[in-house]
Amino acid sequence: MKTQDYISQLNGREQNAFYCIKKLVAARMQPLIIYCYGCETLVHTRRNCFMTKRVNETRQFTCDLLLIIPDECIIDHALKTEVQEMTSHLGRVNMIIHPLNFVLQQLNAGNLFFN
């Protein structure tokens, strides 16, 4: 039985936003791995009896990313904020950033988040 991958569960608009976010993050931060562990889309729809066939709809896309970077790289708060501002037109991006050595230690220790 083939399992469905996480990204294919998103609709087309969400997949496009995630793809663009991933490209921007990869270009600016150059991580070894980008792992998306959560996405959320909030849709606010407003209807009115005085509006004919018009729906006012706003969407807010949020994704949670784990970035694994080389051990020698240091990502400062300013760079993280810059990337979040660059991607703000696509949605909100929450990033957890760890060096590869730390992730390997956590995997060896059996940390459930990294497993």
Residue pairs with C-beta under 8 A, 6 or more apart in sequence:
6 36
7 15
7 18
7 36
10 18
10 39
11 41
13 59
13 61
14 39
14 41
14 61
17 61
17 63
17 90
17 91
18 36
18 39
18 63
20 87
20 90
21 63
21 65
21 87
21 90
21 91
21 93
22 34
22 36
24 83
24 86
24 87
24 90
25 31
25 34
25 65
25 67
25 83
25 87
25 93
25 95
26 34
28 79
28 82
28 83
28 86
29 67
29 69
29 75
29 79
29 83
29 97
30 69
30 73
31 67
31 68
31 69
31 97
32 68
32 69
32 70
32 100
33 66
33 67
33 68
34 65
34 66
34 67
35 65
35 66
35 67
35 68
36 63
36 64
36 65
36 66
37 64
37 65
37 66
38 63
38 64
39 61
39 62
39 63
39 64
40 61
40 62
40 63
41 59
41 60
41 61
41 62
42 59
42 60
42 62
43 57
43 58
43 59
44 57
44 58
44 59
44 60
45 55
45 56
45 57
46 55
46 56
46 57
47 55
47 56
48 54
48 56
60 91
60 92
61 90
61 91
61 92
62 91
62 92
62 93
62 94
63 91
63 92
63 93
63 94
64 94
64 96
65 93
65 94
65 95
65 96
66 95
66 96
66 98
67 75
67 95
67 96
67 97
67 98
68 98
68 99
68 100
68 103
69 75
69 97
69 98
69 99
69 100
70 99
70 100
71 99
71 100
71 101
73 99
75 97
80 95
80 97
83 93
83 95
84 92
84 93
84 95
87 93
98 106
103 114
106 113
106 114
107 114
107 115
